[in-house]
Amino acid sequence: MRSLRENMRWIMFGFVVIFVLSIFGMYGFSGRQRAPKGEGVQDYAVAEIDGKKVMRSTLEANVMNYVERNNVKDVSSNDLMAIRQAVLDGMIIETELAKAVQSRGVKASDQEIDDVIKQISSQFPTIEAFQKHLSDNDIKMDALRANIGTQLSQQKVVERAASTVVVTPEEVQEFYDKGKDAFFSRPAGRKVVYARFSNKEAADKIYEELKKDGSKWDALLEEVTSEDKKESIGYEAPVFVPESGMQDKFETLKDLSVGQVAPPIEITSNDIMVVLNKEVLEASTVSFDEVSNDIKALLTNQKNEEAQMKFVSELKENAKVVILDESIFPKPVEETQEAENTTQPVADEQKEEKKD
């Protein structure tokens, strides 16, 4: 259950990390990118978002930034169109979120902005390195704080979309019942500690000592030289080995009683393992009471994400967007399907002709 709890923490932490990193992200800290330079390149409006023109140069600069940030390689023409669409969608959502923030009167506090500044600066070895980064990239602190405030406000609006999310006891019970075998069951096995040696002499010596008193594990291993010892784990940090893993050379582990050490196991001529059994574990299932809170937290997080995604999708769908150059974006799904339906009969006719 510790692993489930740790996964929950990482899921929750992931959104914060993505938010913080986006400060220097796709649209730059000020929400704009410099237009790429080139002779004979004509700049023009490719779309309108809420009546404001999106220039080709701005779109392509953001596309280039996206490709570099995500280390995208071998971009095909279809990939490029899809990336342009994704970039445009991001700009649409950003525009609509800004409107939502204004209409709802949401604002980030100075303390919240200070906390994010600390998170960003902590990614640098020193505060001086952070300040140098800002200076080298011509980023003013006032502008950075304003941008963070904007993003925090938008984040609050999105999070409020999930404020009414509720996970019922019935949903928690259903998840447990369906996932009992996959997530909450533990097979029979052993908790063991082990050490690997580079020669049989060192392994045999430790084995003989451990047969007398296995509790001296840590002290005995400290006396072994680094030339003889390849790896070891502490007496208080055993690992679980299921019975299904006790095959072939490791079959002797099945007969170990608690505190007993197995004869040295020769993996290779210069890799000899000594294993001590610390605990015998029968097959078991974690009770519902032990994991119900973890399950509720997991389901709540899942529902939060779904509600937030729905909210953002609705913002995008309700946005006033006009595509001025359809040739650089993917064709709508309806048009693609219609084209496939139109070409299929033609292809069938050509096959028939060849048969004739």
DRENNUSE-443330 format. One line per field, with one value per residue: x, y, z of N, C-alpha, C in turn; residue number from 1; residue in three letters. Coordinates in steps of 0.02 Angstrom, whole numbers, plus 50000, padded with zeros to 5 digits. Layout:
BEGIN
n.east: [X ...]
n.north: [Y ...]
n.up: [Z ...]
ca.east: [X ...]
ca.north: [Y ...]
ca.up: [Z ...]
c.east: [X ...]
c.north: [Y ...]
c.up: [Z ...]
i: [NUM ...]
aa: [Ala ...]
//
This chain:
BEGIN
n.east: [50041 50105 50165 50055 50014 50127 50123 50008 50051 50146 50066 49987 50088 50140 50063 50091 50229 50230 50162 50249 50365 50315 50322 50437 50406 50312 50255 50343 50399 50326 50219 50235 50321 50471 50469 50521 50664 50691 50730 50620 50508 50341 50235 50079 49906 49846 49743 49603 49575 49450 49428 49555 49702 49805 49967 50065 50203 50211 50143 50225 50344 50309 50279 50406 50469 50398 50434 50572 50574 50512 50594 50567 50585 50617 50501 50356 50257 50123 50134 50182 50073 49983 50050 50047 49910 49892 49967 49895 49774 49815 49839 49711 49644 49716 49679 49541 49541 49598 49494 49398 49457 49454 49316 49273 49341 49459 49614 49789 49880 50012 50093 50073 50129 50261 50294 50298 50402 50507 50504 50545 50672 50737 50773 50892 51070 51117 51057 51112 51140 51012 50968 51057 51014 50890 50934 51015 50918 50844 50737 50631 50603 50481 50399 50404 50342 50215 50175 50175 50075 49966 49960 49939 49814 49737 49754 49685 49554 49532 49546 49438 49336 49324 49277 49159 49165 49129 49161 49083 49047 49007 49070 49203 49204 49170 49282 49379 49331 49337 49472 49539 49611 49711 49776 49777 49815 49933 50057 50113 50272 50442 50528 50683 50861 51009 51175 51305 51450 51617 51695 51703 51763 51751 51612 51582 51643 51569 51445 51464 51482 51360 51273 51288 51240 51123 51082 51192 51217 51237 51355 51449 51457 51512 51643 51693 51796 51795 51837 51800 51663 51520 51391 51264 51124 51046 51013 50893 50819 50742 50698 50555 50524 50431 50355 50347 50460 50560 50645 50743 50909 50875 50786 50809 50775 50643 50637 50689 50689 50635 50765 50862 51002 51037 51138 51281 51241 51282 51287 51364 51536 51606 51513 51434 51300 51233 51098 50981 50842 50715 50580 50430 50299 50128 50007 49901 49768 49751 49652 49492 49471 49601 49643 49545 49544 49652 49606 49494 49557 49628 49524 49459 49556 49561 49432 49438 49532 49462 49351 49414 49474 49360 49305 49403 49396 49267 49283 49365 49283 49181 49244 49276 49334 49418 49478 49596 49688 49672 49753 49869 49838 49774 49648 49474 49398 49277 49284 49393 49346 49241 49311 49379 49273 49230 49335 49348 49248 49295 49421 49380 49315 49424 49494 49405 49407 49537 49528 49442]
n.north: [49939 50055 50088 50123 50238 50317 50329 50406 50526 50566 50582 50691 50783 50797 50887 51010 51022 51024 51142 51238 51223 51266 51401 51448 51400 51343 51459 51553 51664 51779 51752 51765 51740 51767 51812 51702 51739 51776 51789 51848 51789 51790 51862 51825 51823 51678 51632 51680 51724 51752 51870 51923 51925 51786 51773 51699 51691 51697 51581 51481 51502 51464 51331 51284 51303 51212 51089 51087 51089 50968 50880 50826 50720 50691 50749 50732 50794 50781 50767 50893 50974 50929 50969 51107 51126 51085 51182 51297 51265 51273 51410 51457 51406 51471 51603 51598 51558 51671 51761 51699 51709 51847 51874 51807 51866 51817 51808 51793 51784 51884 51805 51677 51692 51719 51595 51513 51574 51539 51400 51393 51454 51363 51265 51296 51298 51401 51558 51661 51602 51583 51716 51757 51680 51739 51866 51836 51793 51903 51928 52012 52035 52089 52067 51928 51894 51944 51861 51736 51761 51772 51641 51567 51615 51569 51434 51419 51444 51333 51229 51255 51206 51077 51077 51027 50892 50727 50576 50427 50310 50189 50187 50178 50052 49972 49989 49929 49796 49756 49772 49694 49570 49608 49723 49723 49604 49490 49375 49216 49206 49256 49368 49430 49456 49492 49460 49486 49408 49413 49302 49127 49092 49202 49209 49083 49096 49200 49138 49029 49099 49166 49060 49034 49150 49244 49374 49454 49504 49637 49683 49584 49594 49719 49698 49639 49657 49780 49723 49591 49595 49623 49674 49719 49715 49801 49733 49776 49808 49715 49624 49574 49412 49320 49156 49104 49150 49074 48973 48848 48884 48954 48881 48826 48922 48905 48816 48878 48922 49051 49166 49082 49043 49022 48901 48961 49029 48999 49110 49151 49109 49211 49275 49257 49218 49253 49217 49266 49219 49320 49328 49235 49240 49219 49195 49333 49456 49629 49718 49800 49911 49955 50012 50096 50238 50274 50230 50312 50437 50418 50399 50520 50609 50565 50597 50734 50770 50732 50818 50941 50931 50921 51048 51132 51085 51125 51264 51282 51236 51330 51444 51585 51557 51576 51499 51549 51506 51359 51264 51236 51168 51015 50922 50929 50795 50748 50784 50707 50577 50579 50594 50473 50385 50419 50388 50251 50172 50198 50139 50008 49987 49995 49881 49783 49805 49766 49631 49590]
n.up: [50000 50022 49902 49823 49888 49869 49730 49717 49774 49680 49567 49605 49625 49499 49420 49477 49452 49311 49290 49349 49270 49150 49151 49088 48966 48827 48769 48807 48939 48933 48857 48722 48566 48475 48304 48173 48073 47900 47728 47604 47661 47683 47798 47872 47925 47999 48071 48176 48342 48448 48379 48367 48271 48226 48185 48055 48079 48219 48255 48196 48264 48393 48368 48333 48455 48533 48473 48500 48641 48673 48612 48485 48347 48171 48101 48011 47871 47904 48041 48073 48041 48137 48253 48237 48251 48383 48450 48414 48476 48609 48618 48600 48713 48812 48788 48814 48947 49006 48989 49069 49194 49213 49210 49324 49423 49480 49569 49598 49751 49825 49905 49854 49728 49766 49820 49705 49636 49720 49701 49568 49571 49650 49565 49515 49544 49629 49697 49628 49505 49459 49445 49348 49242 49217 49179 49066 48978 48961 49050 49150 49324 49370 49260 49254 49376 49350 49247 49312 49405 49319 49265 49383 49421 49315 49335 49455 49414 49331 49425 49508 49432 49468 49594 49647 49643 49692 49776 49802 49938 49883 49759 49797 49859 49750 49666 49746 49753 49619 49591 49681 49666 49577 49630 49771 49826 49894 49852 49920 50003 50041 50152 50129 50159 50068 50003 49885 49823 49758 49755 49800 49920 50010 50019 50075 50201 50262 50263 50353 50473 50485 50503 50635 50700 50635 50657 50661 50540 50476 50543 50512 50373 50358 50383 50271 50129 49995 49879 49887 49912 49816 49820 49940 50054 50191 50356 50410 50301 50216 50064 49967 49909 49800 49805 49679 49619 49668 49599 49511 49541 49653 49725 49849 49939 49975 50079 50188 50358 50475 50506 50460 50355 50182 50094 50003 49845 49682 49559 49448 49411 49473 49549 49686 49791 49952 50054 50177 50270 50332 50359 50344 50233 50211 50079 50052 50068 50064 50179 50154 50237 50263 50144 50095 50109 50028 49904 49888 49879 49760 49665 49680 49632 49500 49456 49473 49374 49260 49266 49255 49129 49050 49073 49015 48884 48849 48856 48745 48642 48644 48605 48498 48349 48198 48057 47946 47854 47796 47741 47813 47925 48003 47915 47957 48051 47998 47863 47822 47840 47750 47630 47627 47616 47492 47406 47422 47349 47220 47222 47239 47117 47029 47065 47023 46885 46855 46881 46779]
ca.east: [50000 50149 50175 49995 50016 50180 50098 49960 50089 50177 50013 49969 50146 50154 50030 50128 50292 50216 50144 50308 50409 50284 50339 50486 50385 50295 50242 50390 50372 50281 50163 50248 50384 50498 50457 50582 50686 50707 50718 50566 50455 50284 50197 50008 49863 49823 49682 49581 49549 49412 49436 49625 49738 49864 50011 50101 50268 50201 50124 50282 50393 50284 50287 50477 50484 50368 50475 50635 50562 50493 50645 50532 50628 50587 50433 50327 50211 50062 50151 50188 50005 49954 50082 50019 49843 49899 49990 49838 49726 49841 49829 49639 49627 49746 49637 49477 49554 49608 49427 49365 49488 49429 49244 49263 49378 49509 49680 49838 49909 50085 50125 50071 50180 50326 50307 50317 50470 50553 50507 50584 50742 50767 50797 50959 51117 51121 51013 51148 51130 50943 50966 51095 50969 50841 50970 51036 50859 50810 50674 50625 50568 50411 50363 50399 50291 50150 50159 50158 50009 49917 49953 49908 49743 49706 49754 49631 49491 49526 49536 49370 49290 49318 49263 49099 49176 49114 49170 49038 49072 48993 49122 49264 49195 49171 49352 49415 49308 49361 49545 49565 49662 49766 49811 49777 49832 50005 50069 50157 50343 50489 50565 50752 50917 51058 51239 51338 51522 51654 51729 51670 51794 51720 51543 51581 51661 51510 51392 51478 51471 51288 51238 51290 51196 51105 51070 51255 51223 51268 51423 51492 51467 51555 51713 51712 51827 51758 51858 51763 51590 51494 51328 51229 51071 51047 50972 50828 50787 50733 50657 50507 50533 50374 50373 50354 50528 50607 50653 50811 50960 50846 50735 50825 50745 50577 50642 50721 50649 50653 50832 50908 51038 51044 51206 51298 51212 51329 51255 51419 51596 51628 51453 51407 51250 51213 51030 50955 50769 50694 50509 50390 50234 50076 49967 49852 49736 49745 49582 49462 49481 49670 49656 49488 49562 49695 49564 49454 49601 49643 49464 49447 49604 49540 49373 49461 49563 49409 49311 49455 49480 49295 49298 49448 49369 49209 49309 49390 49226 49141 49285 49263 49395 49412 49539 49605 49728 49658 49803 49925 49811 49743 49579 49427 49386 49220 49307 49437 49304 49204 49357 49393 49213 49224 49389 49343 49214 49338 49472 49348 49303 49487 49510 49361 49431 49598 49507 49415]
ca.north: [50000 50113 50106 50158 50304 50354 50346 50461 50588 50586 50606 50758 50827 50807 50946 51069 51026 51046 51213 51278 51222 51301 51472 51459 51350 51346 51526 51600 51690 51836 51730 51780 51716 51807 51783 51680 51783 51744 51832 51827 51755 51835 51849 51838 51795 51610 51619 51732 51700 51805 51931 51943 51886 51746 51778 51637 51693 51681 51510 51439 51509 51423 51262 51268 51298 51150 51034 51087 51071 50898 50841 50789 50706 50665 50775 50727 50849 50770 50783 50966 51002 50912 51011 51174 51126 51082 51248 51343 51248 51301 51482 51467 51393 51525 51662 51587 51558 51740 51790 51669 51739 51916 51874 51779 51907 51776 51840 51759 51827 51894 51747 51621 51707 51710 51522 51487 51600 51496 51335 51400 51469 51304 51221 51320 51283 51458 51614 51700 51567 51598 51786 51760 51651 51791 51919 51811 51786 51968 51920 52057 52004 52112 52032 51858 51890 51955 51800 51685 51779 51754 51568 51544 51632 51523 51369 51420 51437 51263 51187 51265 51166 51012 51089 50991 50821 50685 50504 50394 50247 50134 50188 50154 49981 49940 49988 49878 49729 49740 49772 49657 49521 49640 49776 49718 49536 49476 49303 49189 49216 49268 49430 49408 49500 49454 49491 49453 49408 49401 49237 49078 49090 49254 49190 49027 49121 49235 49087 48992 49144 49181 49001 49038 49204 49284 49444 49491 49516 49701 49687 49538 49619 49778 49675 49613 49708 49798 49678 49528 49606 49659 49709 49692 49757 49801 49684 49805 49827 49655 49627 49519 49365 49275 49086 49092 49169 49028 48919 48830 48893 48986 48837 48812 48973 48883 48776 48916 48946 49120 49172 49034 49066 48971 48891 49007 49013 49021 49137 49138 49092 49268 49308 49208 49253 49225 49242 49250 49228 49358 49322 49195 49273 49181 49233 49373 49512 49687 49729 49860 49967 49979 50048 50135 50309 50281 50222 50373 50490 50403 50411 50593 50639 50548 50637 50804 50778 50727 50879 50996 50921 50939 51120 51161 51068 51168 51331 51281 51227 51392 51500 51611 51545 51574 51476 51588 51465 51289 51219 51220 51130 50952 50926 50904 50723 50735 50789 50651 50517 50586 50581 50401 50352 50435 50354 50179 50142 50205 50088 49944 49982 49982 49811 49743 49811 49724 49561 49578]
ca.up: [50000 50020 49832 49799 49918 49835 49663 49726 49785 49617 49523 49627 49617 49428 49393 49502 49416 49242 49293 49363 49212 49093 49155 49035 48919 48757 48744 48837 49002 48921 48815 48652 48538 48420 48238 48139 48020 47837 47671 47559 47697 47691 47858 47862 47977 47983 48110 48222 48406 48480 48339 48362 48220 48242 48128 48038 48112 48290 48258 48180 48318 48448 48346 48340 48527 48556 48447 48536 48711 48678 48576 48432 48291 48109 48096 47944 47856 47943 48111 48078 48042 48202 48304 48229 48280 48456 48471 48407 48529 48671 48617 48608 48783 48852 48778 48849 49019 49026 48994 49127 49254 49220 49226 49390 49471 49515 49571 49640 49803 49822 49937 49806 49676 49798 49826 49640 49622 49758 49667 49506 49588 49680 49511 49498 49600 49675 49680 49577 49441 49439 49423 49285 49191 49200 49143 49001 48935 48961 49086 49207 49380 49371 49206 49275 49428 49318 49209 49361 49432 49267 49262 49445 49417 49268 49368 49504 49378 49310 49484 49533 49392 49500 49665 49668 49632 49750 49769 49849 49968 49837 49707 49829 49869 49684 49643 49786 49734 49552 49589 49739 49646 49540 49667 49844 49847 49897 49850 49972 49988 50096 50156 50138 50146 50029 49986 49829 49831 49696 49758 49843 49987 50052 50030 50122 50267 50290 50274 50415 50529 50489 50529 50708 50723 50577 50675 50654 50467 50459 50570 50475 50305 50361 50386 50206 50087 49934 49825 49894 49914 49758 49837 49998 50081 50264 50392 50423 50237 50176 50003 49961 49853 49796 49795 49607 49599 49699 49551 49492 49592 49713 49753 49919 49982 49996 50140 50242 50414 50494 50535 50430 50296 50131 50070 49948 49779 49630 49499 49402 49448 49514 49578 49733 49832 50017 50069 50244 50274 50391 50374 50299 50222 50176 50031 50089 50034 50107 50194 50127 50284 50258 50081 50072 50102 49970 49845 49881 49854 49690 49625 49681 49586 49432 49440 49466 49308 49209 49269 49229 49056 49020 49076 48965 48818 48838 48841 48677 48597 48644 48583 48431 48311 48125 48023 47884 47807 47813 47711 47858 47982 47983 47894 48007 48047 47954 47794 47809 47833 47688 47576 47626 47591 47420 47369 47429 47291 47161 47229 47226 47045 46996 47077 46980 46817 46848 46878 46712]
c.east: [50042 50159 50116 49995 50069 50158 50050 49998 50120 50126 49995 50025 50158 50124 50067 50193 50281 50199 50205 50354 50380 50297 50388 50469 50365 50286 50291 50359 50322 50222 50174 50314 50407 50485 50521 50599 50702 50689 50662 50509 50399 50244 50124 49969 49837 49759 49663 49553 49515 49423 49508 49662 49796 49908 50049 50168 50263 50186 50185 50336 50373 50290 50360 50497 50458 50412 50541 50626 50549 50540 50613 50579 50588 50513 50409 50281 50147 50074 50153 50120 49973 49984 50056 49950 49846 49921 49932 49786 49749 49830 49755 49619 49655 49704 49572 49486 49564 49541 49390 49392 49459 49356 49230 49300 49429 49577 49726 49866 49984 50122 50127 50122 50250 50344 50329 50387 50522 50560 50551 50658 50776 50793 50868 51006 51122 51072 51045 51140 51060 50938 51003 51052 50918 50874 50989 50978 50816 50741 50675 50583 50495 50369 50353 50344 50221 50128 50139 50089 49954 49905 49921 49833 49706 49702 49697 49563 49479 49511 49466 49318 49278 49298 49203 49106 49165 49126 49129 49070 49062 49046 49188 49261 49200 49243 49391 49396 49336 49437 49578 49622 49723 49809 49821 49792 49907 50015 50112 50230 50385 50513 50637 50801 50969 51122 51270 51414 51556 51692 51696 51698 51761 51648 51537 51596 51603 51455 51403 51465 51396 51248 51237 51242 51182 51095 51133 51268 51261 51341 51471 51507 51512 51629 51738 51740 51786 51778 51819 51687 51567 51433 51300 51174 51071 50997 50900 50792 50778 50690 50612 50522 50473 50397 50383 50424 50581 50613 50728 50860 50933 50793 50746 50793 50677 50580 50672 50671 50673 50721 50883 50939 51046 51117 51220 51272 51257 51291 51302 51481 51621 51569 51417 51360 51237 51148 51009 50881 50750 50621 50475 50321 50187 50040 49913 49823 49730 49671 49557 49475 49551 49680 49600 49504 49606 49654 49522 49495 49617 49584 49448 49493 49584 49480 49391 49489 49510 49367 49349 49464 49416 49286 49340 49422 49309 49230 49330 49332 49185 49180 49267 49329 49378 49478 49543 49647 49720 49711 49858 49903 49782 49671 49534 49413 49330 49241 49351 49397 49266 49248 49372 49333 49205 49274 49382 49306 49256 49392 49443 49335 49367 49508 49469 49385 49493 49580 49482 49470]
c.north: [50063 50136 50143 50229 50348 50375 50405 50526 50612 50612 50677 50807 50844 50870 51009 51077 51052 51120 51256 51281 51260 51376 51491 51416 51373 51416 51577 51632 51747 51817 51744 51750 51763 51772 51761 51726 51744 51789 51804 51791 51805 51815 51866 51805 51727 51592 51681 51699 51758 51873 51955 51896 51848 51744 51712 51634 51673 51607 51466 51443 51466 51349 51241 51260 51232 51090 51029 51064 50997 50851 50797 50782 50682 50685 50771 50787 50842 50786 50858 50999 50989 50956 51083 51178 51125 51149 51298 51329 51276 51376 51499 51460 51448 51589 51657 51586 51629 51775 51763 51698 51809 51917 51849 51818 51868 51810 51801 51808 51833 51834 51688 51631 51697 51636 51492 51511 51557 51428 51339 51410 51408 51255 51241 51308 51338 51512 51658 51669 51580 51669 51794 51733 51704 51845 51898 51806 51849 51963 51966 52024 52025 52076 51958 51849 51899 51893 51743 51698 51760 51679 51540 51557 51585 51453 51365 51411 51365 51218 51195 51225 51098 51018 51049 50915 50782 50612 50469 50331 50187 50129 50161 50078 49944 49935 49934 49808 49709 49733 49731 49611 49555 49686 49762 49648 49526 49400 49280 49199 49226 49340 49412 49467 49459 49495 49451 49463 49390 49335 49192 49077 49141 49236 49133 49049 49156 49186 49050 49035 49158 49121 49002 49091 49251 49357 49486 49509 49580 49704 49643 49564 49681 49758 49649 49669 49721 49753 49613 49537 49649 49701 49678 49741 49749 49752 49710 49826 49766 49667 49566 49477 49318 49203 49069 49109 49123 48966 48906 48839 48921 48943 48823 48863 48951 48847 48814 48935 49017 49121 49126 49063 49009 48962 48937 48982 49042 49043 49128 49123 49149 49309 49256 49245 49215 49258 49219 49266 49264 49346 49278 49227 49228 49226 49270 49428 49570 49703 49796 49920 49997 50024 50094 50209 50321 50276 50285 50430 50480 50420 50486 50628 50626 50590 50711 50816 50777 50791 50938 50991 50939 51014 51154 51146 51112 51240 51334 51277 51292 51453 51521 51608 51541 51553 51512 51552 51392 51241 51198 51181 51064 50963 50900 50830 50706 50736 50729 50588 50520 50571 50507 50363 50362 50395 50278 50146 50144 50150 50019 49933 49964 49909 49766 49744 49768 49651 49543 49574]
c.up: [50000 49949 49804 49825 49883 49765 49666 49733 49720 49567 49540 49615 49544 49400 49414 49463 49345 49241 49301 49302 49153 49095 49100 48975 48851 48730 48772 48898 48990 48876 48742 48631 48484 48354 48206 48082 47957 47780 47628 47593 47710 47753 47846 47918 47955 48020 48150 48284 48440 48445 48332 48315 48250 48180 48117 48074 48186 48299 48248 48234 48378 48431 48354 48412 48555 48536 48486 48608 48720 48640 48522 48372 48231 48103 48023 47933 47895 48017 48121 48081 48110 48258 48299 48262 48356 48484 48469 48462 48596 48674 48627 48682 48827 48847 48818 48925 49046 49034 49055 49192 49267 49241 49297 49444 49511 49512 49618 49691 49794 49852 49890 49751 49704 49803 49760 49620 49659 49726 49605 49523 49618 49628 49489 49558 49651 49652 49626 49508 49414 49411 49357 49228 49169 49158 49073 48952 48934 48993 49147 49262 49383 49319 49224 49327 49398 49281 49256 49390 49383 49266 49325 49445 49371 49298 49419 49471 49357 49369 49513 49494 49424 49574 49691 49659 49697 49732 49822 49879 49922 49783 49734 49836 49802 49657 49680 49763 49666 49549 49644 49718 49615 49584 49741 49870 49845 49897 49909 49953 50050 50093 50173 50132 50109 50020 49929 49835 49766 49697 49810 49913 50034 50068 50081 50193 50301 50306 50340 50476 50540 50515 50605 50734 50664 50593 50670 50581 50451 50482 50530 50405 50303 50361 50319 50163 50024 49875 49827 49889 49855 49775 49900 50019 50157 50295 50403 50359 50192 50114 50000 49899 49852 49785 49722 49582 49628 49656 49539 49550 49657 49747 49827 49966 50009 50064 50199 50297 50432 50529 50505 50367 50246 50113 50011 49881 49725 49568 49440 49444 49492 49540 49621 49781 49897 50036 50138 50246 50338 50409 50321 50294 50183 50127 50069 50045 50084 50117 50164 50171 50278 50198 50059 50063 50041 49905 49834 49854 49780 49645 49624 49632 49514 49411 49432 49397 49253 49207 49240 49154 49020 49018 49022 48895 48800 48822 48767 48627 48590 48619 48511 48391 48237 48095 47956 47832 47826 47788 47759 47920 47958 47961 47950 47996 47999 47881 47775 47797 47768 47628 47570 47598 47516 47380 47372 47371 47228 47163 47215 47152 47008 47006 47032 46908 46805 46843 46809 46660]
i: [1 2 3 4 5 6 7 8 9 10 11 12 13 14 15 16 17 18 19 20 21 22 23 24 25 26 27 28 29 30 31 32 33 34 35 36 37 38 39 40 41 42 43 44 45 46 47 48 49 50 51 52 53 54 55 56 57 58 59 60 61 62 63 64 65 66 67 68 69 70 71 72 73 74 75 76 77 78 79 80 81 82 83 84 85 86 87 88 89 90 91 92 93 94 95 96 97 98 99 100 101 102 103 104 105 106 107 108 109 110 111 112 113 114 115 116 117 118 119 120 121 122 123 124 125 126 127 128 129 130 131 132 133 134 135 136 137 138 139 140 141 142 143 144 145 146 147 148 149 150 151 152 153 154 155 156 157 158 159 160 161 162 163 164 165 166 167 168 169 170 171 172 173 174 175 176 177 178 179 180 181 182 183 184 185 186 187 188 189 190 191 192 193 194 195 196 197 198 199 200 201 202 203 204 205 206 207 208 209 210 211 212 213 214 215 216 217 218 219 220 221 222 223 224 225 226 227 228 229 230 231 232 233 234 235 236 237 238 239 240 241 242 243 244 245 246 247 248 249 250 251 252 253 254 255 256 257 258 259 260 261 262 263 264 265 266 267 268 269 270 271 272 273 274 275 276 277 278 279 280 281 282 283 284 285 286 287 288 289 290 291 292 293 294 295 296 297 298 299 300 301 302 303 304 305 306 307 308 309 310 311 312 313 314 315 316 317 318 319 320 321 322 323 324 325 326 327 328 329 330 331 332 333 334 335 336 337 338 339 340 341 342 343 344 345 346 347 348 349 350 351 352 353 354 355 356]
aa: [Met Arg Ser Leu Arg Glu Asn Met Arg Trp Ile Met Phe Gly Phe Val Val Ile Phe Val Leu Ser Ile Phe Gly Met Tyr Gly Phe Ser Gly Arg Gln Arg Ala Pro Lys Gly Glu Gly Val Gln Asp Tyr Ala Val Ala Glu Ile Asp Gly Lys Lys Val Met Arg Ser Thr Leu Glu Ala Asn Val Met Asn Tyr Val Glu Arg Asn Asn Val Lys Asp Val Ser Ser Asn Asp Leu Met Ala Ile Arg Gln Ala Val Leu Asp Gly Met Ile Ile Glu Thr Glu Leu Ala Lys Ala Val Gln Ser Arg Gly Val Lys Ala Ser Asp Gln Glu Ile Asp Asp Val Ile Lys Gln Ile Ser Ser Gln Phe Pro Thr Ile Glu Ala Phe Gln Lys His Leu Ser Asp Asn Asp Ile Lys Met Asp Ala Leu Arg Ala Asn Ile Gly Thr Gln Leu Ser Gln Gln Lys Val Val Glu Arg Ala Ala Ser Thr Val Val Val Thr Pro Glu Glu Val Gln Glu Phe Tyr Asp Lys Gly Lys Asp Ala Phe Phe Ser Arg Pro Ala Gly Arg Lys Val Val Tyr Ala Arg Phe Ser Asn Lys Glu Ala Ala Asp Lys Ile Tyr Glu Glu Leu Lys Lys Asp Gly Ser Lys Trp Asp Ala Leu Leu Glu Glu Val Thr Ser Glu Asp Lys Lys Glu Ser Ile Gly Tyr Glu Ala Pro Val Phe Val Pro Glu Ser Gly Met Gln Asp Lys Phe Glu Thr Leu Lys Asp Leu Ser Val Gly Gln Val Ala Pro Pro Ile Glu Ile Thr Ser Asn Asp Ile Met Val Val Leu Asn Lys Glu Val Leu Glu Ala Ser Thr Val Ser Phe Asp Glu Val Ser Asn Asp Ile Lys Ala Leu Leu Thr Asn Gln Lys Asn Glu Glu Ala Gln Met Lys Phe Val Ser Glu Leu Lys Glu Asn Ala Lys Val Val Ile Leu Asp Glu Ser Ile Phe Pro Lys Pro Val Glu Glu Thr Gln Glu Ala Glu Asn Thr Thr Gln Pro Val Ala Asp Glu Gln Lys Glu Glu Lys Lys Asp]
//
